[in-house]
């Protein structure tokens, strides 16, 4: 069974950085695209970044130049490095993959950016 476990969220001041991690199990990680989404209570869950199995990346316009998605296939882990954070980045961040035509989500990790 596919499991995704996020970690690394927390409280940070505006302009600061955080690195989120998502550890995957129960799947062939190296061939699977992985994504990070974020959600606030008043908004839908929005795509932040995606990385393919071969390392191609895509980002939402709002995070381009500040966030970097990467993966370590030996550790079955995907990362989201977030720099120059602003209060607008405050959200629950969720890891997601699509495997054998099923979507799998992690439990999420909260990121709060203070002014």
Protein Blocks (a to p, Z undefined) as FASTA:
>chain_A
ZZdddehiacddehiacddddddehiafklpccddddddfkbccddfbdcdfkopacddf
klgokaccdddfklopacdddehiafklgccddddddeehiacddebjaddddZZ
